[in-house]
Amino acid sequence: MARLKDRLVSVGYGLGWSVLSRLPESVCLSVFRFFGEVAWRRQGPSVQVLEGNLRRVLGPAATGADVRAVSRESMRSYARYWLEVFRLPVMPVERLTGRMEDTTPGEVQAALDHLAAGRGVVFALPHAGNWDQAAAWIIAMGAGSITTVMERLKPESLFERFMKYREGLGMVVLPASGGDRPFGILARSLRSGKCVCLPCDRDITGHGIEVDFFGEKAHMAPGPAALAERTGAALMPVMLWFTEDGWGVKVGAEIPVPAGEDRRERIAAMTQSVASFFEGAIAEHPQDWHMLQRVFTGDLDQDRLAAAQRRVAAGG
């Protein structure tokens, strides 16, 4: 049964890339918005987690109706992301670049200048907007190839399809598991003056850093900060969102490596700075934060969290 399910999933994604890229965009948008609406109305576990996250973003003054309204827009945004996953390969480069609303052109140019001078850049992103499109955009702007890490999906054929999809957009994609540890490869790429993009607004390894986030504790991945601290690359946080007929981007100023002898404390401070940037930027575009997983410490399974922390402390 599991193999049949995996095969059906793989076939479904394959049909998506082969069929949806050929249908009129307006038709595809209606279909995906319909399924996003259905998922929102069912209010399954993922939508409940999303709403729990959005309650923190909207603050204590937000009513249940306020949260539900934003979660509805968020599911529509998430549906648009998946539509674009299937259609990005056939979108002309002119559209990917011409419909990007860059609200921080000075910081974007600073990143491009670093790369042109041979200094690596680490873009730290939340799960927001469409970061595949943003990667294609920054590559077209002159960033060269971008290296990223991708969670291994099941079935393996689906993982390979996503690898080829992102490689087709100009990315170098490393599997998060099942091969060489990506940190060393990413570090070498940065030392050679390349660009690395890493979503980091949730911890999937148990190695996360606890940060202050919307008035609570949350766990975020330390990878971007650790790479910048190790290699001297510029660490720059990014927020992405959707506009009516395009995309928006905000790039934060470089986060410097703080003084101090303790490496973990330096990484923790840099990760907190990334979280603080995310906090302000997500508050401006809460509907485009596609966080359907638990990130706040109070929502995590405390037994599993403690076990993961013990593995980290033991070097596992």
C-alpha positions in Angstrom: 0.0 0.0 0.0 2.8 2.4 0.9 4.5 1.8 -2.4 1.3 2.3 -4.3 0.7 5.6 -2.5 4.3 6.7 -3.3 3.8 5.8 -6.9 0.6 7.8 -7.1 2.2 10.8 -5.5 5.0 10.7 -8.0 2.7 10.3 -11.0 0.6 13.2 -9.7 3.5 15.6 -9.5 4.7 14.4 -12.9 1.3 15.2 -14.4 1.4 18.6 -12.7 4.6 19.5 -14.4 3.6 18.2 -17.7 0.0 19.2 -17.9 -0.5 22.3 -15.7 2.3 24.1 -17.4 0.3 23.9 -20.7 -3.1 25.0 -19.4 -4.2 28.6 -19.3 -2.9 30.2 -16.1 -6.3 31.6 -15.1 -7.8 28.0 -15.2 -5.0 26.7 -13.1 -5.3 29.5 -10.6 -9.0 28.8 -10.1 -8.3 25.1 -9.5 -5.6 25.7 -7.0 -7.5 28.4 -5.2 -10.5 25.9 -4.9 -8.3 23.3 -3.3 -6.8 25.9 -1.0 -10.3 27.0 0.0 -11.3 23.4 0.7 -8.2 22.8 2.9 -9.0 25.9 4.8 -12.6 25.0 5.4 -11.7 21.5 6.5 -9.4 23.0 9.2 -7.3 19.9 9.4 -4.2 19.6 11.6 -1.9 21.6 9.3 -4.3 24.6 9.1 -4.8 24.5 12.9 -1.0 24.7 13.3 -0.9 27.6 10.8 -3.5 29.4 12.8 -1.6 28.8 16.0 1.5 30.4 14.4 -0.6 33.3 13.0 -2.0 34.1 16.5 1.5 35.0 17.6 2.0 37.1 14.5 -1.3 39.0 14.9 -0.9 39.5 18.6 -3.2 39.2 21.6 -5.7 41.8 20.3 -6.6 39.7 17.3 -9.9 37.9 17.5 -10.6 34.4 16.3 -12.3 35.9 13.2 -9.1 37.9 12.5 -7.0 34.8 12.7 -9.4 32.8 10.5 -9.4 35.6 7.9 -5.6 35.7 7.6 -5.3 31.9 7.6 -7.7 31.9 4.7 -5.5 34.3 2.8 -2.5 32.3 3.8 -3.9 29.1 2.3 -4.7 30.9 -0.9 -1.1 32.2 -0.9 0.2 28.7 -0.3 -2.0 27.3 -3.2 -0.5 30.0 -5.4 3.0 28.9 -4.4 2.2 25.3 -5.5 0.7 26.5 -8.7 3.9 28.4 -9.5 6.0 25.3 -8.7 4.4 23.7 -11.7 4.5 26.8 -13.9 7.8 28.5 -13.1 9.7 26.4 -15.7 7.6 27.8 -18.5 7.5 31.4 -17.2 9.8 33.7 -19.3 12.7 35.3 -17.5 11.4 38.7 -18.3 8.3 38.0 -16.2 10.3 36.6 -13.3 12.4 39.8 -13.2 10.0 42.4 -14.4 7.3 41.7 -11.9 9.5 41.6 -8.8 8.9 44.5 -6.5 12.3 45.1 -4.9 11.8 47.3 -1.8 15.5 47.3 -0.8 17.5 47.8 -4.0 20.5 49.1 -2.1 20.8 45.8 -0.1 20.3 43.7 -3.2 23.1 45.6 -4.9 25.3 45.2 -1.9 24.8 41.5 -2.1 25.6 41.5 -5.8 28.7 43.6 -5.2 29.9 41.1 -2.5 29.6 38.3 -5.1 31.3 40.3 -7.8 34.2 40.9 -5.4 34.5 37.2 -4.7 32.9 37.2 -1.2 30.2 34.7 -0.5 26.6 35.6 0.5 24.2 33.6 2.7 20.6 34.5 2.2 18.5 33.4 5.2 14.8 33.0 4.3 11.5 32.1 6.0 9.0 29.8 4.3 7.2 32.7 2.7 6.2 33.8 -0.8 8.0 31.8 -3.5 11.7 31.4 -2.9 12.2 29.3 -6.1 11.1 32.4 -8.1 13.3 34.6 -6.0 16.3 32.3 -6.7 15.6 32.5 -10.4 15.3 36.3 -10.1 18.6 36.9 -8.2 20.4 34.6 -10.6 19.0 36.7 -13.5 20.2 39.8 -11.7 23.8 38.5 -11.9 24.3 36.4 -8.7 25.5 33.4 -10.6 24.5 29.9 -9.4 22.8 29.5 -6.1 23.4 26.5 -3.8 20.7 25.3 -1.4 19.7 22.3 0.7 16.5 20.3 0.2 14.8 17.9 2.6 14.7 14.4 1.1 11.2 13.7 0.0 9.4 10.4 -0.4 9.1 8.7 -2.8 12.7 9.0 -4.1 11.3 9.7 -7.6 9.5 12.8 -6.3 12.7 14.0 -4.6 14.6 13.6 -7.9 11.8 15.5 -9.8 12.2 18.4 -7.4 15.9 18.3 -7.7 15.7 18.6 -11.5 13.1 21.3 -11.2 15.3 23.5 -9.0 18.4 22.7 -11.0 16.4 23.8 -14.1 16.0 27.2 -12.4 19.7 27.5 -12.0 20.2 26.1 -8.5 22.7 23.6 -7.2 20.7 21.4 -4.8 22.2 19.3 -2.0 20.1 16.7 -0.2 19.8 17.3 3.5 20.4 13.7 4.3 21.5 10.5 2.7 24.8 11.7 1.3 27.8 13.9 2.3 27.0 16.4 5.0 26.0 19.6 3.2 27.7 22.0 5.6 31.2 21.4 4.3 30.0 21.7 0.7 28.2 24.9 1.4 31.2 26.3 3.2 33.4 25.6 0.2 30.9 27.2 -2.1 30.9 30.4 0.1 34.7 30.5 0.3 34.8 30.5 -3.5 32.5 33.5 -3.6 29.2 31.9 -4.4 25.7 32.4 -3.1 23.8 30.1 -0.7 20.1 30.3 0.1 18.7 28.6 3.1 15.2 28.7 4.7 15.8 28.7 8.4 12.6 29.7 10.3 12.1 26.2 11.7 14.4 23.5 13.1 14.2 20.1 11.5 17.4 18.6 13.0 17.3 19.1 16.7 20.3 21.4 16.4 18.2 24.5 16.5 18.8 27.8 18.3 16.2 29.0 20.7 15.2 32.6 19.8 12.7 35.2 20.9 10.1 35.4 18.2 6.8 37.3 18.5 7.0 37.4 22.3 7.7 33.7 22.7 10.5 31.2 22.4 10.9 29.4 19.1 13.5 27.1 17.5 15.3 28.1 14.3 18.0 26.5 12.2 21.4 28.0 12.9 22.9 26.9 9.5 23.0 30.4 7.8 24.6 32.0 10.8 27.0 29.2 11.3 28.1 29.3 7.7 28.7 33.1 7.7 30.6 32.9 11.0 32.8 30.1 9.7 33.5 31.4 6.2 33.3 35.2 6.5 30.4 35.3 4.0 27.8 38.1 4.3 24.7 36.9 6.2 21.6 38.8 4.8 18.1 37.9 5.9 15.3 38.0 3.2 11.5 38.2 3.2 9.4 37.3 0.2 5.7 37.8 -0.5 3.2 37.8 -3.3 1.8 40.9 -5.0 -1.3 41.0 -7.1 0.4 39.9 -10.3 4.0 39.3 -9.2 6.3 39.1 -6.2 7.9 41.2 -3.5 11.3 41.0 -1.8 12.9 42.8 1.2 16.6 42.1 1.9 18.0 43.1 5.3 21.4 44.6 5.9 24.3 42.3 6.5 24.3 40.8 10.0 27.9 41.1 11.3 29.6 38.5 13.4 29.6 39.8 17.0 32.7 39.9 19.1 33.3 37.1 21.6 35.3 33.9 22.0 32.4 31.5 22.3 31.4 30.4 18.7 28.0 29.1 19.7 27.1 32.4 21.4 28.1 34.3 18.3 25.9 32.0 16.1 23.0 32.3 18.6 23.3 36.1 18.5 23.3 36.1 14.7 20.4 33.7 14.5 18.4 36.0 16.9 19.1 38.9 14.5 17.7 36.9 11.7 14.7 36.0 13.8 14.1 39.7 14.6 14.2 40.6 10.9 11.7 37.8 10.1 9.5 39.0 12.9 9.1 42.5 11.5 8.9 41.4 7.9 6.3 38.6 8.5 4.2 41.0 10.5 4.0 43.1 7.3 2.9 40.1 5.2 1.4 37.5 7.5 -0.7 35.9 4.8 2.4 34.9 2.9 4.1 33.1 5.7 3.5 29.4 4.8 4.3 27.9 8.2 2.1 24.9 8.6 4.6 23.3 11.0 5.3 23.9 14.7 8.1 26.4 15.4 7.2 27.8 18.8 8.7 26.0 21.8 5.3 25.9 23.6 3.8 23.9 20.7 6.6 21.3 20.4 6.5 17.8 21.8 8.6 18.4 24.9 9.7 14.8 25.1 10.9 14.7 21.5 12.5 18.1 21.9 14.5 16.9 25.0 15.6 13.8 23.2 16.8 15.8 20.3 18.7 18.1 22.5 20.3 15.2 24.3 21.4 13.8 20.9 23.0 17.1 20.0 24.7 17.4 23.4 26.1 13.9 22.9 27.4 14.8 19.4 24.8 12.6 17.6 
